[in-house]
Amino acid sequence: MQSSSAEFTHQTVLRDEVVEFVRTGKGSTVIDATLGLGGHSEAILEATDLDVVGIDQDAAAIEIAKERLAKFGGRFTVVNANFSEIGEAVSAGNIAAIIADLGVSSMQLDDAARGFSFRASAPLDMRMNKSAGRTAAELLETSTEAEIADILYFYGEERRSRKIARWISERNAAGEPLRTTEELANLVERAIGKKPSDKIHPATRTFQAIRIAVNRELDVLKDFIPAAIEKLDPEGVLAIISFHSLEDRIVKQAFQRLSGKCSCPPRLPQCMCGAVKKIEVLTKKPILPGEDEQEQNPRSRSAKLRVAKRLI
Ligand SMILES: C[S@@+](CC[C@H](N)C(=O)[O-])C[C@H]1O[C@@H](n2cnc3c(N)ncnc32)[C@H](O)[C@@H]1O
């Protein structure tokens, strides 16, 4: 249950539930599109005869998972890529299941140097793939006040987005752009204050929003879902665990579209959107972790698992 390397751990969420769905797919190989420290991959390799291809955009996670799963020999292989490129990046066919456990791992959060956390001071980076894209510091320095406010509002559901954005822009205008997680956390705390009744740090939503923007998490998820369905063999299953409402909505809506739900305006006399029933949704409601898991692993509390089966 507990992933491990010398230094880092990550508790795998909804592990048994994911394995049970994976077993129902027809094919010889599973793609773990968010390998992380390899917790789900290990469970599948132990419980089934299937091979596993692990994808991760984080080279550090891949190294740890490779070491952990070396005991499975040629049954386990890795690809260092973004899961939105699943079609081109994975050459294996006969795919029984594809799983995605979205977001960052505890390893990434706990490694202060990665800049994901406001609990330690580090360069403001937040990239899951350290060799591509803009860092959080670069994003904040090159975005307008309105763009920053939109990021905080839409990706962090931060009600005081405009005030925080104004303070960040004022730093940019003064030639003192934010460089560290500590500077950002302090700025947010000073901008919006902290009440004794607050259950979370005032910068929590801001950090989540900036992380989503830096890694384009919602855009790549939108690209991933139809590409993953194409990659599956008929009767293969796609299982996605999301951790916040924005992700879950994207999964739910993509599944509705792929299950043939017409998206035409009601006034049209006939369907023009070309909706085709490609999948059957196996989870009418998302599956949530049981009480025991939620108690033992607080991070699992926001997890939602949705699963679909490819039909044609
Ligand atoms: C929550 S962790 C996965 C943990 C894993 N299931 C386990 O139990 O050990 C998510 C992982 O997915 C990776 N990831 C997130 N988005 C990705 C994307 N778009 N493409 C490739 N990897 C991604 C992250 O780098 C991270 O290592």
The ligand as a Tripos MOL2 file, in Angstrom:
@<TRIPOS>MOLECULE
LIG
   27    29     1     0     0
SMALL
NO_CHARGES

@<TRIPOS>ATOM
      1 C1         -0.8020   11.1250   -7.9210 C.3       1 LIG1
      2 S1          0.6810   10.7030   -8.6740 S.3       1 LIG1
      3 C2          0.4980    9.0100   -9.1080 C.3       1 LIG1
      4 C3          0.7640    8.0640   -7.9680 C.3       1 LIG1
      5 C4          0.7330    6.5950   -8.3300 C.3       1 LIG1
      6 N1         -0.5620    6.2010   -8.8420 N.3       1 LIG1
      7 C5          1.1010    5.7570   -7.1170 C.2       1 LIG1
      8 O1          0.2010    5.1690   -6.5290 O.co2     1 LIG1
      9 O2          2.2720    5.7040   -6.7610 O.co2     1 LIG1
     10 C6          0.5610   11.4840  -10.2100 C.3       1 LIG1
     11 C7          1.7780   11.3470  -11.1030 C.3       1 LIG1
     12 O3          1.3480   11.6350  -12.4230 O.3       1 LIG1
     13 C8          2.2610   12.4680  -13.0570 C.3       1 LIG1
     14 N2          1.5030   13.2690  -14.0040 N.ar      1 LIG1
     15 C9          0.5490   14.1860  -13.7150 C.ar      1 LIG1
     16 N3          0.0730   14.7180  -14.8520 N.ar      1 LIG1
     17 C10         0.7250   14.0970  -15.8680 C.ar      1 LIG1
     18 C11         0.6650   14.2290  -17.2830 C.ar      1 LIG1
     19 N4         -0.1350   15.1090  -17.8780 N.pl3     1 LIG1
     20 N5          1.4600   13.4210  -18.0250 N.ar      1 LIG1
     21 C12         2.3140   12.5340  -17.4290 C.ar      1 LIG1
     22 N6          2.4340   12.4090  -16.1000 N.ar      1 LIG1
     23 C13         1.6410   13.1710  -15.3250 C.ar      1 LIG1
     24 C14         2.9080   13.2790  -11.9630 C.3       1 LIG1
     25 O4          4.2050   13.6650  -12.3570 O.3       1 LIG1
     26 C15         2.9070   12.2780  -10.7840 C.3       1 LIG1
     27 O5          4.1210   11.5870  -10.7240 O.3       1 LIG1
@<TRIPOS>BOND
     1     1     2 1
     2     2     3 1
     3     2    10 1
     4     3     4 1
     5     4     5 1
     6     5     6 1
     7     5     7 1
     8     7     8 2
     9     7     9 1
    10    10    11 1
    11    11    12 1
    12    11    26 1
    13    12    13 1
    14    13    14 1
    15    13    24 1
    16    14    15 ar
    17    14    23 ar
    18    15    16 ar
    19    16    17 ar
    20    17    18 ar
    21    17    23 ar
    22    18    19 1
    23    18    20 ar
    24    20    21 ar
    25    21    22 ar
    26    22    23 ar
    27    24    25 1
    28    24    26 1
    29    26    27 1
@<TRIPOS>SUBSTRUCTURE
     1 LIG1         1 GROUP 0 **** ****
